[in-house]
Amino acid sequence: MSTQEKVLEEVLEKSIEQNNNEIVLYNDDVNTFDHVIETLIYSCEHTAVQAEQCALLVHYKGKCTVKTGVYEELVPRCSKLLQAGLSAEIV
């Protein structure tokens, strides 16, 4: 294996390791679409369209991955969702 191939393999492994966590948002019968959308925009830096699509997926499918990334970066985002009264967890 060449040096370039080894470097590419290491970069690939690091990028896979860094993005192996996700925040999953769950449906509930309490929060309005507007509240969910506004919270996703604030907490996860979604665009209005992304947030609306996630809200619809959560409503119809029961859950939706709303953010992926490094665990340490997801913790404060998930905390904001929980503080806003949404049901979410990092998996």
MDTraj code that builds the backbone (N, CA, C; nanometers):
import mdtraj as md
import numpy as np

residues = "MET SER THR GLN GLU LYS VAL LEU GLU GLU VAL LEU GLU LYS SER ILE GLU GLN ASN ASN ASN GLU ILE VAL LEU TYR ASN ASP ASP VAL ASN THR PHE ASP HIS VAL ILE GLU THR LEU ILE TYR SER CYS GLU HIS THR ALA VAL GLN ALA GLU GLN CYS ALA LEU LEU VAL HIS TYR LYS GLY LYS CYS THR VAL LYS THR GLY VAL TYR GLU GLU LEU VAL PRO ARG CYS SER LYS LEU LEU GLN ALA GLY LEU SER ALA GLU ILE VAL".split()
xyz = np.array([
    [0.0853, -0.1178, 0.0000],
    [0.0000, 0.0000, 0.0000],
    [0.0896, 0.1238, 0.0000],
    [0.0594, 0.2171, -0.0870],
    [0.1400, 0.3385, -0.0971],
    [0.1119, 0.4323, 0.0197],
    [0.1985, 0.5303, 0.0377],
    [0.1819, 0.6284, 0.1448],
    [0.0537, 0.7076, 0.1254],
    [0.0255, 0.7433, 0.0023],
    [-0.0957, 0.8198, -0.0272],
    [-0.2209, 0.7394, 0.0082],
    [-0.2198, 0.6102, -0.0230],
    [-0.3339, 0.5254, 0.0096],
    [-0.3526, 0.5133, 0.1609],
    [-0.2409, 0.5044, 0.2339],
    [-0.2481, 0.4963, 0.3800],
    [-0.3070, 0.6243, 0.4390],
    [-0.2651, 0.7382, 0.3868],
    [-0.3168, 0.8669, 0.4348],
    [-0.4666, 0.8771, 0.4061],
    [-0.5077, 0.8394, 0.2873],
    [-0.6494, 0.8434, 0.2521],
    [-0.7318, 0.7505, 0.3420],
    [-0.6766, 0.6338, 0.3713],
    [-0.7457, 0.5393, 0.4582],
    [-0.7617, 0.5962, 0.5999],
    [-0.6575, 0.6618, 0.6502],
    [-0.6630, 0.7223, 0.7834],
    [-0.7664, 0.8354, 0.7882],
    [-0.7695, 0.9173, 0.6841],
    [-0.8660, 1.0266, 0.6784],
    [-1.0084, 0.9714, 0.6755],
    [-1.0290, 0.8677, 0.5977],
    [-1.1605, 0.8041, 0.5907],
    [-1.2024, 0.7490, 0.7264],
    [-1.1126, 0.6808, 0.7939],
    [-1.1431, 0.6249, 0.9254],
    [-1.1783, 0.7342, 1.0249],
    [-1.1028, 0.8437, 1.0230],
    [-1.1300, 0.9539, 1.1156],
    [-1.2653, 1.0174, 1.0887],
    [-1.2996, 1.0366, 0.9615],
    [-1.4278, 1.0994, 0.9306],
    [-1.5436, 1.0073, 0.9661],
    [-1.5254, 0.8778, 0.9541],
    [-1.6297, 0.7836, 0.9934],
    [-1.6453, 0.7852, 1.1453],
    [-1.5337, 0.7848, 1.2178],
    [-1.5373, 0.7865, 1.3639],
    [-1.6001, 0.9146, 1.4171],
    [-1.5752, 1.0268, 1.3524],
    [-1.6228, 1.1550, 1.4020],
    [-1.7722, 1.1745, 1.3817],
    [-1.8327, 1.1085, 1.2894],
    [-1.9742, 1.1309, 1.2599],
    [-2.0607, 1.0093, 1.2900],
    [-2.0285, 0.9378, 1.3971],
    [-2.1041, 0.8160, 1.4215],
    [-2.2173, 0.8330, 1.5224],
    [-2.2420, 0.9546, 1.5689],
    [-2.3526, 0.9787, 1.6608],
    [-2.4578, 1.0648, 1.5930],
    [-2.5812, 1.0509, 1.6404],
    [-2.6893, 1.1320, 1.5841],
    [-2.7918, 1.1653, 1.6916],
    [-2.8567, 1.2792, 1.6737],
    [-2.9684, 1.3166, 1.7596],
    [-3.0954, 1.2702, 1.6905],
    [-3.1737, 1.1910, 1.7629],
    [-3.3019, 1.1440, 1.7121],
    [-3.4120, 1.2184, 1.7871],
    [-3.5013, 1.2784, 1.7122],
    [-3.6160, 1.3496, 1.7679],
    [-3.7383, 1.2598, 1.7552],
    [-3.8162, 1.2507, 1.8639],
    [-3.9333, 1.1629, 1.8675],
    [-4.0630, 1.2426, 1.8682],
    [-4.1664, 1.1804, 1.8147],
    [-4.2982, 1.2426, 1.8102],
    [-4.3599, 1.2493, 1.9501],
    [-4.4414, 1.3492, 1.9722],
    [-4.5214, 1.3581, 2.0943],
    [-4.6536, 1.4243, 2.0592],
    [-4.7443, 1.4224, 2.1531],
    [-4.8768, 1.4811, 2.1298],
    [-4.8913, 1.6176, 2.1953],
    [-4.7786, 1.6780, 2.2321],
    [-4.7819, 1.8017, 2.3097],
    [-4.7394, 1.9232, 2.2271],
    [-4.6272, 1.9120, 2.1580],
    [-4.5669, 2.0269, 2.0901],
    [-4.6285, 2.0533, 1.9532],
    [-4.6402, 2.1819, 1.9209],
    [-4.6939, 2.2212, 1.7905],
    [-4.5850, 2.2130, 1.6840],
    [-4.6275, 2.2086, 1.5589],
    [-4.5310, 2.2090, 1.4485],
    [-4.4430, 2.3334, 1.4554],
    [-4.5046, 2.4479, 1.4810],
    [-4.4280, 2.5728, 1.4862],
    [-4.3207, 2.5680, 1.5939],
    [-4.3543, 2.5147, 1.7107],
    [-4.2566, 2.5056, 1.8198],
    [-4.1411, 2.4135, 1.7806],
    [-4.1734, 2.2992, 1.7224],
    [-4.0694, 2.2043, 1.6807],
    [-3.9796, 2.2682, 1.5753],
    [-4.0386, 2.3332, 1.4782],
    [-3.9621, 2.3967, 1.3705],
    [-3.8707, 2.5057, 1.4262],
    [-3.9254, 2.5938, 1.5091],
    [-3.8448, 2.7017, 1.5676],
    [-3.7309, 2.6463, 1.6529],
    [-3.7577, 2.5392, 1.7272],
    [-3.6552, 2.4797, 1.8130],
    [-3.5450, 2.4147, 1.7302],
    [-3.5802, 2.3495, 1.6214],
    [-3.4789, 2.2886, 1.5343],
    [-3.3920, 2.3955, 1.4679],
    [-3.4526, 2.5057, 1.4302],
    [-3.3755, 2.6154, 1.3703],
    [-3.2764, 2.6699, 1.4721],
    [-3.3225, 2.6888, 1.5951],
    [-3.2381, 2.7437, 1.7015],
    [-3.1321, 2.6433, 1.7498],
    [-3.1746, 2.5206, 1.7764],
    [-3.0853, 2.4230, 1.8394],
    [-2.9903, 2.3546, 1.7427],
    [-3.0393, 2.3247, 1.6248],
    [-2.9605, 2.2452, 1.5294],
    [-2.9143, 2.3261, 1.4086],
    [-2.9459, 2.4548, 1.4071],
    [-2.9085, 2.5424, 1.2968],
    [-2.9652, 2.4949, 1.1624],
    [-3.0877, 2.4434, 1.1673],
    [-3.1552, 2.4025, 1.0439],
    [-3.2077, 2.5255, 0.9711],
    [-3.2242, 2.5120, 0.8404],
    [-3.2997, 2.6128, 0.7666],
    [-3.4470, 2.5872, 0.7970],
    [-3.5325, 2.6819, 0.7616],
    [-3.6761, 2.6637, 0.7843],
    [-3.7284, 2.5405, 0.7102],
    [-3.6788, 2.5181, 0.5898],
    [-3.7227, 2.4034, 0.5093],
    [-3.6769, 2.2723, 0.5734],
    [-3.5512, 2.2662, 0.6174],
    [-3.5013, 2.1451, 0.6837],
    [-3.5826, 2.1150, 0.8092],
    [-3.6069, 2.2168, 0.8892],
    [-3.6800, 2.1994, 1.0138],
    [-3.8227, 2.1515, 0.9874],
    [-3.8854, 2.2079, 0.8859],
    [-4.0219, 2.1669, 0.8518],
    [-4.0248, 2.0216, 0.8049],
    [-3.9289, 1.9833, 0.7233],
    [-3.9224, 1.8445, 0.6754],
    [-3.9019, 1.7480, 0.7919],
    [-3.8141, 1.7835, 0.8849],
    [-3.7915, 1.6985, 1.0022],
    [-3.9185, 1.6874, 1.0861],
    [-3.9869, 1.7994, 1.1052],
    [-4.1106, 1.7984, 1.1841],
    [-4.2148, 1.7068, 1.1202],
    [-4.2253, 1.7118, 0.9887],
    [-4.3202, 1.6244, 0.9195],
    [-4.2806, 1.4775, 0.9314],
    [-4.1521, 1.4482, 0.9177],
    [-4.1057, 1.3099, 0.9335],
    [-4.1337, 1.2579, 1.0746],
    [-4.1061, 1.3409, 1.1736],
    [-4.1325, 1.3011, 1.3120],
    [-4.2808, 1.2738, 1.3304],
    [-4.3637, 1.3597, 1.2756],
    [-4.5087, 1.3447, 1.2905],
    [-4.5594, 1.2157, 1.2264],
    [-4.5143, 1.1878, 1.1047],
    [-4.5676, 1.0733, 1.0314],
    [-4.4932, 0.9421, 1.0557],
    [-4.3644, 0.9494, 1.0874],
    [-4.2843, 0.8275, 1.1068],
    [-4.2566, 0.7974, 1.2539],
    [-4.2786, 0.8954, 1.3412],
    [-4.2566, 0.8739, 1.4835],
    [-4.1212, 0.9194, 1.5337],
    [-4.0249, 0.9336, 1.4419],
    [-3.8919, 0.9809, 1.4802],
    [-3.8153, 1.0242, 1.3563],
    [-3.7076, 1.1002, 1.3797],
    [-3.6260, 1.1482, 1.2692],
    [-3.4882, 1.1867, 1.3235],
    [-3.3840, 1.1514, 1.2500],
    [-3.2504, 1.1983, 1.2837],
    [-3.2414, 1.3445, 1.2424],
    [-3.2111, 1.4324, 1.3395],
    [-3.2096, 1.5754, 1.3102],
    [-3.0690, 1.6334, 1.3032],
    [-2.9694, 1.5603, 1.3539],
    [-2.8308, 1.6092, 1.3480],
    [-2.7368, 1.4919, 1.3678],
    [-2.6270, 1.4897, 1.2923],
    [-2.5234, 1.3891, 1.3107],
    [-2.3912, 1.4592, 1.3371],
    [-2.3030, 1.3896, 1.4052],
    [-2.1724, 1.4482, 1.4312],
    [-2.1035, 1.3859, 1.5502],
    [-2.0043, 1.4564, 1.6009],
    [-1.9262, 1.4125, 1.7149],
    [-2.0116, 1.4260, 1.8406],
    [-2.0066, 1.3271, 1.9275],
    [-2.0903, 1.3234, 2.0476],
    [-2.0819, 1.4529, 2.1271],
    [-1.9613, 1.5015, 2.1508],
    [-1.9412, 1.6206, 2.2333],
    [-2.0102, 1.7438, 2.1740],
    [-2.0205, 1.7503, 2.0430],
    [-2.0872, 1.8635, 1.9784],
    [-2.2399, 1.8480, 1.9780],
    [-2.2868, 1.7245, 1.9895],
    [-2.4314, 1.6999, 1.9888],
    [-2.4949, 1.7210, 2.1255],
    [-2.4179, 1.7031, 2.2323],
    [-2.4732, 1.7131, 2.3678],
    [-2.5426, 1.8474, 2.3933],
    [-2.4780, 1.9622, 2.3670],
    [-2.5487, 2.0882, 2.3931],
    [-2.6709, 2.1088, 2.3039],
    [-2.6664, 2.0592, 2.1824],
    [-2.7814, 2.0720, 2.0922],
    [-2.8991, 1.9882, 2.1436],
    [-2.8699, 1.8665, 2.1852],
    [-2.9745, 1.7796, 2.2370],
    [-3.0320, 1.8380, 2.3665],
    [-2.9470, 1.8948, 2.4481],
    [-2.9929, 1.9580, 2.5722],
    [-3.0909, 2.0713, 2.5434],
    [-3.0637, 2.1495, 2.4395],
    [-3.1543, 2.2585, 2.4017],
    [-3.2903, 2.2034, 2.3579],
    [-3.2884, 2.0935, 2.2837],
    [-3.4145, 2.0312, 2.2417],
    [-3.4939, 1.9847, 2.3626],
    [-3.4250, 1.9201, 2.4576],
    [-3.4912, 1.8705, 2.5774],
    [-3.5441, 1.9847, 2.6630],
    [-3.4663, 2.0910, 2.6766],
    [-3.5106, 2.2064, 2.7550],
    [-3.6333, 2.2729, 2.6941],
    [-3.6473, 2.2604, 2.5619],
    [-3.7640, 2.3177, 2.4936],
    [-3.8858, 2.2255, 2.5027],
    [-3.8704, 2.1117, 2.5705],
    [-3.9827, 2.0210, 2.5901],
    [-3.9994, 1.9157, 2.4835],
    [-3.9001, 1.9012, 2.3946],
    [-3.9067, 1.7994, 2.2911],
    [-3.8468, 1.6692, 2.3429],
    [-3.8814, 1.5587, 2.2781],
    [-3.8275, 1.4278, 2.3141],
    [-3.7166, 1.3930, 2.2164],
    [-3.5933, 1.3827, 2.2677],
    [-3.4792, 1.3553, 2.1807],
    [-3.3729, 1.2792, 2.2588],
    [-3.2869, 1.2099, 2.1861],
    [-3.1736, 1.1423, 2.2482],
    [-3.0597, 1.1313, 2.1480],
    [-2.9403, 1.1125, 2.2012],
    [-2.8230, 1.0899, 2.1172],
    [-2.8010, 0.9403, 2.1095],
    [-2.7913, 0.8886, 1.9875],
    [-2.7672, 0.7455, 1.9669],
    [-2.6414, 0.7252, 1.8861],
])
top = md.Topology()
chain = top.add_chain()
for i, resn in enumerate(residues, 1):
    res = top.add_residue(resn, chain, resSeq=i)
    for name in ("N", "CA", "C"):
        top.add_atom(name, md.element.get_by_symbol(name[0]), res)
traj = md.Trajectory(xyz[None], top)
